[in-house]
């Protein structure tokens, strides 16, 4: 799941920034300055700052190793800009076991009956769901959107991936030529949760489904009990189209850095949307 959130206060002190300014980049590694650092007052804040931008300490490399060139990210925090990849983009990768489970649902509901299905992953992260799809269907191509540039670079290297762009919601809103509208047999996703963004994403996904197409997506459970109009309208809409939900086991996202609660929503777009029965609201 990936989406931009509001900026937050710079967590790094001037003392930390001064040390960061002395760090150097060697390949994919940020090296600390060759000076003695106080463990609590200096090293720990610098370590946290580098971890927030995606670095991991590697004793063999004697530095903080990144998956891609960290030059721009380091420069940002050296300038005092607040950067936290997970919080900025709400990026929490789909665990492998959960990704495989979503694909198994999709296979039973959709893929088993379709030759050469057209598939979309609208918030692809670093490709966990795409990898799960290709594992089950080695020749399958998957269209993707992903906001985070670092993840788009990673996705280009994932077999079976075609990256169409960054902002899925914007792409749907501007799709006057119907390049993605009503084009997909299956949409499988783990969208962002913050501020009901999962609801916005699922509504947009629905527009991209062919009649008879299937969505299998992770979502926040907030719409099941929330009283905001967007939440109650979404709940009613899901009921009217016959969507099913199941809870994601507690702790599934722990390995991705969050203990967020989640549900899996599965729905199929009717071949004839005029056949949808709108259930009358219960009288109070």
Phi, psi and omega in degrees: 000136182210131174196150179285143174239178181295151176292153180232166184300140178301120183277353185264131178284166177298324179297319179294317180298321179299321178289319179300325179296338180268353178287154179230154179259129173233102184067242178258016185241135172262122181262135176286155178295151182278064178223158179282128181246137174294129187303312185274317188276335185239306185295312184300314178298322178293318178301314180297319180298318181286328176291326180296335179260012171105006180277151175227129181297133178230112185295328179294319179278347183054049179184182179264117186265137179243158180285334178228177179301119185269011187305311183291321179296317178296318179300324180297313181284337173293330177279356180087013179280139179284116180229126173213103189306311184294317182285320181299317187252001184050043182267110175229106187301145176288121178302147185304316182297321180288321177300316179296324180292318178299319180293324178295322175297313181300321181296314181293323185276336192217302194294330182297337185255001187235131173272137178050056180294150175263123189237142178233138168239103191276352177216073202282349180057229179260014170098017183301315181288323177298316179299321179294321178296312183293330176299319180279329185225084190304333183264004186284140171258145180230122173284141184223152165236148178200124182290321190282118185302318180301319179290326177298323177297317179296318183297327179299338182264356181272126181302136176088002187261133171239107182276115183272336182170191183260301188263104182296314182299319178294320180298318179293317181297328184259010186277064181290336181269003179054049177283331177238343179293129179054041183248350192244138174281327182218135170236123182236131194205159170224078186283169177291151183260329191305135175055041177063023180294335177295323178297314179301317181294317182293322175299317179292322176302317183301322179296333183273352180283140166292156169304130184090353180287164187236140170248131170235112187218148170278148178207163171289149175277004188300328181291342182286338181229346182292155183248005175295149183301319179300322181288314181291323176295320180295316179299316180295319179298315179299320178297318183293329181265004174077028178293153175243153179226152171215148181285142171276133182305140180303139177085003182298327183265008183302319181293343179264004174095019178209152176251027183301142174280150182207160173230162173251125177253130176237129179213156177235133179284126181300146175297323176239105184292344176290347181276353180294128178268116178278114182286132178294144178289142179291140178285139179277000000 
